């Protein structure tokens, strides 16, 4: 059986992982299980999951609305109320079956219910498999400010089953692919070079690509579980990316933007900033920009839109005393964190992104 072993929990790959999940649940003899999913996954993913879960522990299913707009405290309150009504106690557990929103929100709900109950994560999107399910970051948005409310709470187990990817639209797959590109940019140049020409990537071996991404993130998290130092490099592209994402979430005239699409924009702009502050080679930067824009295209921003996006940067959790702090690259595979950046330089980054 393929797995990544961390000090806190194992990550299993493939349908074989469900046997380990069932064995753990049966051994712990939980009083009840809450399976948290969303309406899309309830239809497309839950039948596969339930058919492979070998346990007789009683369970209840709670469904939330899909998408980032449901990732808030109001949804959490609804889930907590359901947990009370369904009789979950301190000896119960939560299993999340869904994408990044379900994983983040479910982990947070479990981490504070009855002061914390066990949680298991079964990610069903590429984004959740390589990012949200790994590392114990849980949380929800507050008034579209990304992940402002949350906790560090490691799951008991993660089961990565690539069969769920068959339910995804290509756009959702590309959203998760952005986080894989990020892992390469910050930590593994050969991995990035393998992924950057998407036309040459063998997606028939997607589980190996996922395994590599999970291994990178797990290694970083093991060195810095509470994000006091090295783990911050996983936020590359996210300072600008989260600001773009929040702007789109709050603007009714804009079409939906997926997390990975926003992070792709952030990675290009933060790579440009890296050339100015850390001396990232211009040719390398141009290669990063061309690769990412080939995969994700180019969004057009007016000057006024850039100004609005910049206002969201004040909510970034990496900031300190009102100063914008970013993760930047000195070269592919080598990242620095807590680098102070001005809004003027970010504006120049947008200008270069649009060239």
N, C-alpha and C positions, 0 to 999 in steps of 0.2 A: 504493500500500500504506500502511495506517495504522500508524504507529509512534510511540513516544516514545523519543527519543534521549537517553541519559545519557552522562556522560563515560567510564563504564566499560563499558557494554553497551547494546545496543538492546532494546526491548520491542516485539514485533510483535503485531498484532491480526488475527485471522481465519486461515482456512486458508492464505492466501497466505504466512503466516509460515514454513510448513514448507519452502518452496523456499529461503528465506534460511538456515534452519537446515541443510538438506542441503548447500547450497553451502559454508557455513563448514566443516562437518565434512569434506567432500571436499577442500577446499583445505588444511586442516591435516593431512590424511592420518593420522588417529589410528590407532594400532596395533589398538585394540579399543574398543568402546563397552559400557558397562554401563547397561542400562535398569533403573532402580529403580522399582518400583511396589508397590502392595499388592494383596491378593487380590481386593478389590472392583473396583479400577481395572483389574486384569489382565483381568477378565471384561468390564467395561462400557466401558472407555476405550481399552485398548491396541490393539484391532483397528483403530479409527479412526486412532490415531496411526501405527501401522506402515504403514497403507495410504497415508499421506501423507508419509512420510519418504523422500526421494529420495537414498539413499546406498547404496553397496556395501561400506562399511566393516563388517567383521564385528561382531556384537553378541551379548551374552548378556543374559538377563532374570533379575533377582533379585526375588523377591516377599517382602514382609514382611507381618505381620499388620496389619489396619486399626485405626485408632483411637489415641487419646492414650496408652493403656496400653502401646503398642509403642514409644513415643518415649523410649528409654532406651539406656544404654551396652551392655546385653546384646544388643539388636538390632543396634547398631553393630558389635559384635564379630563377630556372625554375618555381616554384610555384608562386613566387611573380610576375614574368613576366606574367603568365597566369591570375593572379588576376587583374592586370592592364588591360590586353587585354579584359577580360570578364566584365570589368566595375565595379569591386567591389570598394566601397567607404568607408568612415569612418562609415557609418551606415549599413554596411554589417556584416556578421558573418561567422565563420568557424565551420563546424562540422567534427570532425575526426571520421572515421569508420575504425578501424584497430587495429593492435597490438601495441607493445611498440614503434616501430620506427615511425609509423604514429602518435601516440599520442604525442610523444616527439617533433617530427619535426613540426607537425601541430600546436601545442601549441606555439612553438617558432615563426613560421611564422606569426601567428595571433598577437602575443604579440608585434611585431615591425612594422607590416604593417600599414601605415598611423598613426604611433606612437601607435598602439594598437587597435585591434577590438575584439569583443567578440568571445569566443570559447566554444564549447560544445564537450564533449568527449564521444564516444560510443566505449568502448574497446571490441575487438573480440577475444582476447587470454586470457588465464588464467594469464599470466604474466602482461598484461596490466590491467586486472581487479583488481588485488591485489596490483599493484605497480605503473606502469607508469601513470595511469589515476588519481591517488590520490596525492594531495599535491601541485600541481602547479609548479613542476619542469619541465622546458622545455629545449630543447637543441639538439645539433648535435655534432658529432665527428669532430675532426680536425686532419687529417693525422693519423687516427686510435686511437688517444688519446681520450678516452671516454668522451663525454659530456663536452668538453672544451669550447664550445660556447653555451650560453643559457641565460635564464632569469627565475625569479620567476614570474609566471603569473597564477593566479587562474582561472580555467574555470568557466563558469556560471552554468554548470550542468554536471553531469555524469550519464549515464544510463548503468547499468550493467545487461546485458541480457545473462544468462547462456546458452541459446539455441545456441549461436555462438560456444560454445565449441564442439558441434557435428561435426564441420568442421575441427577440429584439429587432427593431428597425435599424438599418445601417447607420442612421444618424446617432442613435443611442450607443452603438458600438464605437463610433468615432469619438464620442464624448469620453468614454472610458480610456480609449487609446491615448488621449492627451496626457493622462496621468502616467501611463507607461513611458511616453516620451520624456516626461518630466523626470522620472526615476533615472533614466539614462543620462539626461543632461546634468543632473546634480551628483551622480555617483558612479556611472558606468558608461564610459565613452563607447565601448564596443557594442553595448546594448542599444544605445541611441543610434549608432551608425547602422545597426541591423534593422531598426524600426523606421528610420527616416524616409526610406524609399518604400512607401507603402505598397506600391505596385509589385514589388519583389518579395513581399512578406508571405510566407506560407501559413495561411490561417487554418489550414487543416491540422496544424500542430499548435493551436491556440493555447492548449493547456500548458505546454512548455513555456510559452511566452508569458502567461499569467504567473506560472511558478517562479520565473525569474524576477518579475516585478514584485511579487509577494516576498521573495527572499531578500531583495534589496530593502524594502520598507521594514521588514521584520528586523533585519540586522541593525538598521538605524535606530529603531524604537528600543531595541534591547540595550543599546548604549546610552539612551537618554529617554526613559519612559515618560517623564513628566514635562518634556519639552523645555528644559532649562538651557540647552545649548544645541548640540548637533541636530536633534530632531527638527529644529526650526528650518533646516534646509528643505524639508518636505513641503514647505510653503512657497517654494519658488513658483513665480507666476501668479500667486494667489493674492498678493496685495492689490495689484491692478485688476486681476481677474475677478476677485470678489466684488470690487467696486463696480466693474462693468455688469456683473451678474445682478447686483442689487439695483442698479439703475434700470435694467430691463424689467426686473420684477415689479418695480413701482411705477413704471411708465405704461399706462394702458394702451398707448398708441404703438407700442413695440411688440413684435412677435416674440414668442418664447425663445429664450436663449438657454441652452443646456450648460451645465457646470463646465464640462470639458471644453466647450466652445469658448466660454469666457476665459478659461485658464490658458487656452491656446493664444488668445490675444495678449494676455498678461505675460506669457513666456517670451513672446517676441519683444514687447516693450521693455521688459526687465532685462532681456539680453542686450538691447540697445544701451540701456542705462549702464550695464556692466562694462561696455566698451569705454565709457567716459570715466567711470570711477575705478574699476579694477583692471582696465586695460585688456579686456577680452578682445582677441584678434578680430579685426574688421571682416576679414574673409570668412572666418568661422561664424561670426554673427550673421553675415549675409546668407551663409549656408543654412543656419538655423531658421532664419526668417523665411527663406524660400521653401524649405521643407515643410514648415508648419503652414504657411499660406497655401501651398499646393494642396495640402490635405483639407484645410478648413476654410479656404477662401479668405477674403478680406472684407471686414465690416467697414462701412463708411460712417465716420463720425464728423458732425459739424463742430465748429469751435464752441458753440454753446453747449453741445452735448458733452464735449470733453470737460468743460467747466463743471457741469452737473456730476459727471462721473467722479471728478476729483473731490467733490464734497463728501463722497462716501468713504474716502480713504481715512477719514478721522476715526472710523469705527474699527479699523484693522487692529487685531489683537497684538500684533508685533510692535505697535507704536509704543513710544516711551516719552512721557512728559510732553505730549503734543507733537513730538518729532516723528516723522515717517521713517520707519525702519523696514528694510527689505532684505531678501535673500538674492544675492547676485553671483554671477559666474566669473572666475578668472580664466577658466578654460572649461571645456566640456568634461564633466566628471569631477570638477573641483568647485565647490560652492562655499560662499561665506555668508554668515547671517548677521543680523543687527547692524546692517550698513545704513547709515543715515542718507536720505535722499530728499531733495527739494521738489516742490510741486512744479517749479519751472523746468526741471530736468525731465519730470514725468510728461509734461506737456510736449517737450521736444521728442520724447519717445513716441507719443501718439503721432506727431508730425512725420517721423521717420517710418512708423508703421504704415502710414497712408501713402507713402511714396510709391 
